């Protein structure tokens, strides 16, 4: 699992990591599974860098559209003629949710 996948998984679970003092990650109490904690420990520096260096909406958009243009299901779903695939749907949902948060604050 790469860092973008980790961020997508956390956001799909309704968990939004926060960077504190540029070196710590904060999460609501009791929301992380043991597996998530383990991956976060392994990817902590990358996750902090991603959250502080770039706009997560841009990262999610890039990730979704890389998939979108190579998937016949997701291209059709984008035009309303079909459904997104099992890979594209969570990518799309995370991208839309992040976009809505950035627009509506």
C-alpha positions, 0 to 999 in steps of 0.5 A: 500500500502506498501513501496515497492508498493509505490516505484514501483508505483513511478518508473512506473510513471517515478518518481525516489525519491532521498534522500537528507541529509539522511532525506528529499525526493526530487522529480522533481517539479510538478510530484506527484499527491495529492494521491502520496504526501499523501502516501509518507508523511505516508511512508516517513521514510520507503521510506528513509530507503529503499532507503538508506539501500538497493539496490532497484534492490535487493528489486524489484527482491525479490518482482518480484520473490516472485510473479513469482514462484507462478504465472503460467502466469509469469513463462510461460512469463519468458520462452517466452511462454506467457505473464505475468499477470496484477500483474507480468508485472508491477513488472517485468517492474520495476525490469528490469528498475531498473536493466538497470539504475544500469548497465548503470548508 
